[in-house]
Amino acid sequence: MSIRLLALILAALALSAPPALSQDRGSVNPKPLPPLANPDDPATPAKALFGRATTAAQMAPQAIGSYSRGCVAGAEALATDGPTWQVMRLSRNRMWGHPRLIAFVEKMAAKAPVQAGWPGLLVGDLSQPRGGPMLTGHASHQLGLDADIWLTPMPDRRLSRAEREEMSATNVVRADRRDIDPAVWRPEHGRLIQMVAQQPEVARIFVNPAIKLALCREAGGNRGWLSKVRPMYGHNYHFHIRLDCPSGERACKDQDPPPSGDGCSGELDYWFSDAVLNPPPRPPGKPRPPITLAGLPEACRAVLKAK
């Protein structure tokens, strides 16, 4: 598939996805979703089922399927507060992940002040308690192996519940979207992303193309980690970490490795073309049917039904 075609497909997906971005507000007093009239109807969207699961499946930890069509058994919740992290948007109940992801986030949070000069992590969405498709936002984050980290440094105090639901993440991208905003971007942003990208279990990091451009410019001679940092629409308020499949979990499907090289030349240039930055309006089309439980691996049915 050509880079141009891939970019256009990603643009279409980005424009069609419901919003659930870092800066979107949550609720201090969230209301539970109403029960489904017929949850066993085969036509019920999988997101309506997994979006109503409030606890993890009491099963052995396992990532099942692919990042955008899967689920997770035996997930753990990241603690709301740690020595060097705070979880944001608690009302979404998306602080769950495969135990491997939870351990990774805690490890990176501990390393950030020492290795990157970053005071601590504000953690956005991980996954739902049982993974699976979400009612709003992400197409991925279904395996418990994805994490969004805000580009806002953790303050030196505990944020209130209202602040966690209502404060905005930091937009580090210039208004014209062609570069980072020099009034906001700090060298510590780059050091944090580099530190994470250099971890062997990281498969990819998604950032705004302007952030990738800044990283390419600032990287110096040590550039091998840049191949994991992939430009993606949005992602100007946070960066998205994706871990590879845990060893031995054969039901988990890894992506192909990222292309070789640092990704700082022709491929990156395309993201700043007028066709990508200012695409023509798309005529309204027939919406794609939502994924049902039948569209996920069969094992996800057991995950959804488990205690």
CORMOTA-V664072 format. One record per helix or strand of 2 or more residues. SS is the DSSP state (helix for helix, strand for strand). FROM is the first residue (numbers start at 1). LEN is the number of residues. If there is no record, write none. Layout:
BEGIN
ss | from | len
SS | FROM | LEN
SS | FROM | LEN
END
This chain:
BEGIN
ss | from | len
helix | 3 | 14
helix | 46 | 5
strand | 62 | 5
strand | 69 | 5
strand | 76 | 2
strand | 81 | 2
strand | 85 | 3
helix | 90 | 3
strand | 96 | 2
helix | 99 | 18
strand | 121 | 3
strand | 146 | 5
helix | 161 | 6
helix | 187 | 11
strand | 202 | 6
helix | 209 | 10
helix | 224 | 5
strand | 229 | 3
strand | 238 | 6
helix | 266 | 5
helix | 274 | 4
helix | 293 | 3
helix | 299 | 7
END
